[in-house]
Every structure is written in structure tokens, then in C-alpha cells.
Amino acid sequence: MEAVARALAAIKARDGAINAFTAVLERRARATAARARRGPLAGVPFAVKNLFDVKGLATLAGSKINRELPPATRDAPLIARLEAAGAVLVGTLNMDEYAYGFSTENSHYGATRNPHNLEHVAGGSSGGSAAAIAAGMVPLTLGSDTNGSIRVPASFCGVWGLKPTFGRLSREGVFPFVNSLDHVGPLADSVELLARAYDAMQDGKRVAGQRGLKGLRLARAVGYFEDNAEPQVVERVREACHSLGVRKTVEIPEAERGRGAAFIITAAEGGQLHLPNLRTRAGDFEPLTVERLMAGALMPAAWYLQAQRVRRWYYRRVKRLFESVDVILAPATPRPAQRIGQDTIIVRNREILARPNAGLLTQPISCIGLPVICAPVGKVDGLPVGMQIIAAPWREDLCFRVARALAPRAAQAVAPTVSF
């Protein structure tokens, strides 16, 4: 009960500056906390990206159009599982409209601000999910990740985020974006809480298993993943790898083609999903979203089919890497969070669009559904940057072994520098 009361007080005091929450469920939270359920998450306050069904609320998915939906009649199963483990839902969180973005600059609900520097974005599309943790309002949230929407904001805000293997966690009661690529997962202020939440959402199946790095074959990704990240970001990742004793390097083959396939699949499936509303009420969409959805809806079917073929081919290429390594470590974002409203960024002396290219290093992994933990590994210019801990399908346990080994070092990137 005390942790929930502290969370509600923190939201009241801090969210005016951050704009992470779209609904605060104080009455429900206090009633749930008063029932004092036991469990591995007993009393832990949490919040969810507003594309999860919450009983009594319309499932917004960051949109204006969805305000007209009837209220959900029950909670999404993952919310129910967390509450069965003792956690307490306190609210819903801001996001990019329909999860199509990497910045949470939402014209309907306002931009979510980065707790480390309020002039900068929190990342997206699960920006509210990461910012709420970084600002100390709640220790645990749920997000979704299609092309990097858990890992980008986790990196930008200096928190822990897990994108599980594709299909590992239920998407029932979650508003879709791209059925071929959508994942859901937790973000947290510590590795241990991330693991407990993940276990609870699998009906208590343990991922902890063996601890320590003994026997693990670790490698740092070079090539595409270093060529498309700023030198200071690469240095933070190399320092983290050095602390883990990583000496081997690997190159993930054809990562650029994998990302290209993800772009086409995302645009095509997203456009088709929203085609009826695009035809009749395009003006009610977010300006940053509507043109990309329209372009995707008009995409030739042959392009989409070829992208799916490339995706399968790319998956087989990457999977072979795990015959010689167990875990691959790579930067999560090309650089720290850009300023709110900033259209372009500089990466390796190249000027590129800011919003789509925040996912430059996450999309090649999302495309093939591998499990990834994003870990904070330091700061660049006062803003956090993260590292992807990538394993073979269904080997989240290996990601957690590395994350636990990294946790003491990662603490420096977690605490925000803004006073509320």
C-alpha cells in the first residue's frame, strides 16, 4: 500500500513536467493495494502503454480516433497476470500514435519529455513507459516493440527493457500495429524486477536459471552496428563489453537488408490495418503518422511478399551465428535522444532523419524476432545510451545472465539529473 501511495504522489508531483501518463487510476490502484495480494510482485506499482486494454477505458493506442471506442470490458491478460502476482496497476502511458514512431511526440496528447533533459524526447513508441520509470514515478511498465519501441526509449531514458522472442508473451488485448512483427514486454528500473515481471507474465516460469558468465560465448557486433552509431556511443558499448571480458567480435550479415524488409512489412501491414479510417477521416490522424500509413496502404503486394522472403532468408543467416556465439552485444541507438521537434540528426558525419532512424540498430533484430534486453551502459553529453543484449530464439535466460553481470555498472546511467 505504501509503495502505491508513493507512486501516486510522485505522479502528481512530476508528471506535469514529463507528460508520461494519459490516465491515472488512483481509485482502482488504492482498492487493489488494499487487498494486499501476496506474490513475487507484491505491492509493486506499474503502468501500461495505452494500447493495452484496461477495463473501463477506451484503448487509445495514442490516437484521437480510438477515443470513440467503447471502454474495454476486461484487462489484457498480461495486466491480469501481473496483478495476480501482486502488482498494482496505477495508470496508462503516452505513446506515438498507433505505435508508429520512435519519439512520442504526439500531437493529440503532447510530447513525453526525457527525465534526463526535458528538452529532449523520451523515445518511442513506448516513450511514456520509459520516462515514467526514469522519472521515478513507477518502477515497472509494459510496452510494445515492433521495430524497437521498447529498446529505443529504454536506451534514451536509461532504463532496462526486454523485447522477448516473437510470440513469447500474449498479445491478446493489445491494439495491433504490425502482426508480423509486434512484440510486448516489460521495462523496469532494475534487472531483477524486469525478470520477476517477465516470469509472472509467463505464469511463473523461471528465466533465472544459471547465473554468471561462465561458459557463455559473448561477442560484440561490429560492421553495420558500429558504422551507424556515433563514436561516443560505440565507446560506451566497448567499455561495457570490456567489463564483461568480451574479446570476440562478429558481424551480423545483411543487417541493412533486414532493416529494409522490416520497413516494407511495417508500412504495408500498418497501412492496410488503418485503411478504412485513412479513406474517411485522414485528418484525424497524427500528422507524423498519416503519410507513412497512406504510403504503406498503396504499396504493391509484390514488394510485401518479397520483403517477407528476405526476412526469412535473413533469419536463417543470422541464426547460424549462434552456432559459434551465445550472446551478441550491440548499441541500441545511433546516438542519445534528440531535442523535441528536431527533424534531423548527425551520425558519422551524415545528416539523417531523426525520428525513423532512432531505430537504425533495433529494426534488424526486431525483423527476425530475437530476444533482446536493452541495458543502460553510460551517458553521452549527459544523456543515457543503451546496449542490446541479443540471444538466439527462446533464450531470454542468456540475456538475463549477461544483464545481471552488467547491472552494477549500469546504475550510473539510470538516475535522472533533472530536479522535479
Sequence and secondary structure as in RCSB ss.txt:
>XXXX:A:sequence
MEAVARALAAIKARDGAINAFTAVLERRARATAARARRGPLAGVPFAVKNLFDVKGLATLAGSKINRELPPATRD
APLIARLEAAGAVLVGTLNMDEYAYGFSTENSHYGATRNPHNLEHVAGGSSGGSAAAIAAGMVPLTLGSDTNGSI
RVPASFCGVWGLKPTFGRLSREGVFPFVNSLDHVGPLADSVELLARAYDAMQDGKRVAGQRGLKGLRLARAVGYF
EDNAEPQVVERVREACHSLGVRKTVEIPEAERGRGAAFIITAAEGGQLHLPNLRTRAGDFEPLTVERLMAGALMP
AAWYLQAQRVRRWYYRRVKRLFESVDVILAPATPRPAQRIGQDTIIVRNREILARPNAGLLTQPISCIGLPVICA
PVGKVDGLPVGMQIIAAPWREDLCFRVARALAPRAAQAVAPTVSF
>XXXX:A:secstr
 HHHHHHHHHHHHHHHHH  EEEE HHHHHHHHHT   STTTT EEEEETTB  BTS   TT SGGGGS  BSS 
 HHHHHHHHTT EEEEEE  SGGG  SS EETTTEE EETTEEEEE  SSSHHHHHHHHTTS SEEEEEESSSTT
HHHHHHHT EEEE STTSS  TTB  S TTT EEEEEESSHHHHHHHHHHHTTT     S SSTT  EEEE THH
HHTS HHHHHHHHHHHHHTT  EEE  TTHHHHHHHHHHHHHHHHHHHTHHHHHH GGGS HHHHHHHHHHHTS 
HHHHHHHHHHHHHHHHHHHGGGGT SEEEEESSSSS  BTT  EEEETTEEEEHHHHTTTTTHHHHTTT  EEEE
EEEEETTEEEEEEEEESTT HHHHHHHHHHHHHHHGGGTS     
